Amino acid sequence: MRMKWSAAVLLATATGLAYGQSSVMLYGIIDTGISYYNHATANGGTFVGMASLTGRLPSRWGLRGTEDLGGGFKTFFVLENGFQPGNGTLNYGGRLFGIQSNVGISSDYGSITLGRQLGMSMYALMNADVIGPSIHSLSVFDSYLPNARSDNAIGYLGKFHGFTVGGTYSFGRDAAGPAGPGATNCPGQVPGNMLACRQYTALLAYDSTSFGVAASYDVQRGGTGATPPLNRSAYTDTHNIVDGYVVLGLTKVGFGWIRNNLAVATHLQTDIFFAGATYYATPALIFDAQGVRYLQRGGDGKKDATSTLLIGRASYLLSKRTMVYTSVGYMFNSAQAANAVAAGGTVGVGMNQLGVMAGLQQKF
C-alpha cells in the first residue's frame, strides 16, 4: 500500500512539474565605440581609443527564468554578467555574474529576492536620469551610482496602483576583491561584528502615464580590510536621492538631487543636481541632453570643488536591435576639481575637458 501511495505522489509531482508554465530567456547588450577626450594629463595630453567602462549602456549578457507555481505565485532567477567588449574582461570586480545573481518568489503582494541584486538607488534613478549609465553621465562624479548593487542581500519590491515600495538588506555587501569601482573588498558576515559591511536601502516612488517621483535612502558600512576609506565598520557612506520626471508629448523631462555623505575620519559631503530631456524626433531618431552640477564640501562646510557637466547625445535605430549613436560631453572644473568628462577617464586638476564618443550597440 505504501509503495502504491509513493508512486502516486511521485507521479503527481512529476506531472505538476511537467505542466507548470516556465520559461528561460537569454538576452544581452554589446555596446562599444571610439572615445576621445582632451586634457587627459597635467600637461594637456589627449586620449583616443576604445571606450573602456561603458558606451551608451554597459555591455552585458544574462539568463532570466520564471516558473508559475499557481495561485498567483511565481519563482524567478536572474544571472547577469557585465563585461568589456574591447578585451573581453569581466566588470564589477571580476565577478562572473556581477550585475545580478539572485533567485526569488513573486506574487501580487510583491517580490522577495535573495542574492546579489540592485539596490534602491538604482531604481530611484531609472526614470528620472534620461542619460543613464552612459560614458558621459552622472557616474563620472560618483562611481557608486552605476554600481549600486549588494552581495549577500535580501530584497523586497512591490508595486501597488502606481506606487512602488522597496528595500534591501545586505549581510555583506561586497565579497569581491578591489578590482575597479564595482568592488571594494568588504565581504562582511563576520562572527561577532553585526555592523561590518552591512548595507540597507529603501525606496518610495510613484509613476503615472504623465509624471513620476521617487526618493531613496542607501547606507553602506565599512569593514576591516576593505578598500579605504570604508575600512572600519563604524564608517558609513550614505546616498539620498530625490528625483522626478514629466512626459510632455514626445518629450520626457527628468530632474533630481543626489546627496552623498561619507562619514569617515574626515567627513565629506557632495551634492549632484541634474536636469535633462529626451526628445523622440521619430520612432528611430532620439535626442538626449542633460546638465549636471557637482558640489564637494569638506568638514569645514566650505565649497572645496565644483564642476558642471553638459551632455548631448543623438541615437539612431537601424533596426529594433541595432543602434548607432554619438555622445558629446563638456566638463567645467573649478581650480580644485579634477572630474573627468568620460567614465574611466582622467583629467588634469582644474582643467576643463571635452569628450566625444561614436558607438554601435546591438541587443539580443
Secondary structure, DSSP 8 states (H G I E B T S, - for coil): -HHHHHHHHHHHHHHHHHHS-EEEEEEEEEEEEEEEES--STT---EEEE-SS-SSS--EEEEEEEEEEETTEEEEEEEEEEB-TTT--B-TTT-TT-SEEEEEEEETTEEEEEEEEE-HHHHHHTTT-SS-S-SSSGGGT-TTGGG-EEEEEEEEEEEETTEEEEEEEESSSB-S-S-STT---B---BTTBSSTT-EEEEEEEEE-SSEEEEEEEEEEE--TTSSTTS-STT-EEEEEEEEEEEEETTEEEEEEEEEEEEESSS-EEEEEEEEEEEEESSSSEEEEEEEEEEEEE-TTSSEEEEEEEEEEEEEEESSSSEEEEEEEEEEEE-TT----SSTT----TT--EEEEEEEEEEE-
